[in-house]
């Protein structure tokens, strides 16, 4: 399977040189976010990592540390109805869908496909969960780990 994936990736015309970035996280969450009326608003894949977060108390100057899962990054996926109706959503893609490997799971995608700064990202993780929520877990996690403190992908 991995050989087939590498062949497919290398067959994509992405400029003169290929930069491949490998990264990892602890797990990925496929989340479908529903509106208060019950309709699916969007679907996303969220990459989570176990990390230590610093909390600065501005009043006392005390720094405390808290361990927990924080969002490393996320990507928007297409909803099934967008694929069926044939709508094209430039923000959503299914390129990031998890694929099974010998050691767990991975997601792969290309950034800046037709430029000199083209990158192929492969993110490895141990397991995948699927959730259906009426809130956005990625936005909710910003209360604990602001986006500027996220490690992101290399």
N, C-alpha and C positions, 0 to 999 in steps of 0.2 A: 504494500500500500504506500509506504513512504517513497519507494522508487518511482511509483506512478505519479505521486504528488510532485516530486522534484522534477520529473520530466515535464509535467504540465506547467509548472512555474517557469521553468527555463524556456519553454516554448512561447511564453508571453513576450511580445516585443516591448521592452521597457527601456530602450536607450542602449548606449554603448557599454555601460558597466552595471553590474548588479551588486548591490549591498544587501547582505542578508543579516538581519538582526535576530538573534535568539534570545528569548527571555522566558521567565517562568513566574507563576503565581501559585497559590495554594489550591484554589478552585474557581470554577466559573459558574455563574448563575444566568440561566436563560429566564428573563423576567418579562411577563406580559402585564402591562399597566392598563387598568380599566378605569373609565370615567365614572362619576357618581351615577350616571344613567345606566351603566352596565355594559356599554360598548367598549371594545378594545381600542385604546388610544394609540399605543405603540408597543413594540417588542424590542428588547435590547439584550446584549450579552454583557455582563459585568464581571470583571476579573478582580478577585479578592486575594489579599495577602495578609498573613499574620504579622503584626507589627506593634511597636511600642510608640505611643503617642505622648508628646509632652503637652501638659496643660499649664499655662502661665496664669497665675492669679494676679491681675494688675493691681489690686488693692493691697495685697500683702506681699507681693513679690515672690511668693512661694511657687516652686515648680514641682508638679507631681507628674508621675508617669502612670500610664494605663496601657495594659496589653489588650489587644483585640483585633478583629478583622477590619481592615480598611480597604477601600476601593483603590485599586492600582490603576485601572482604566476601564473604559467601556466603549462599546460600539453599538450603533443602531442596526436592528435587523428589520427586514420587511415583514409585515403581517401577511397571513395567508390570504386574506381578502384582497390585498394589494397585488399578489401574484395571480390570483384567479381572474380578477377584473382586468388585469393587464396594465394597471397603473404603474408608472415609473416614479419611484421616489429616490431622488439623488442622495438623500441623507441615509436611506436605509439600504442594506445589502444583505445577502445571505452568504457572502464570502467568509464571514467569521464563524460560521456554524462549526461546532466541535466535531472533530474526527478522532476515532479511537486509535491509540498506538499501543505498543507492547507495555509501556510503563504507565499509561494513563490516557490522557487526552491532549489535543492541541488544536489551535486555531491559526490560520495563515491568511495574510492579506498583503496586497501591494499598495504602497503609498507613492504618489507622484509618478504614476506609471510611465508617462512619456517624457520624462525629463532626466537631466544628468544626476539629479538628487533622488533617483528612484530607490526605494527600499522594499525588501520583502521582510515582513515580520512573521516570526513563528513563536507563539506563546504556548508553553507546555504547562499542564496542571494535572493534579491527581484525580479529581472527580468533577462531575457536573451535576447541578441541581436545577430543577425547573420550578419557578414560582409564578403565581398569579396574584397580583396585589391591586389595591385601590390607592396606593401611594408609590412614589418612585424611590426604591431603596438606594439608588446612587445619590439622589438629591438629599435624602434623609441622612446618609452617611457624612455629608458635608458639615453637619452640625458637630461631628466628633473629629473628623479629619478634613480640614479645609482643602480645597483643590490645590492650593499652592504647596501643601505638605505631601501631596501624593507623589509617589516615586515615578509613576508613569512607565513607559517602555523605553528601552535604550535605543 
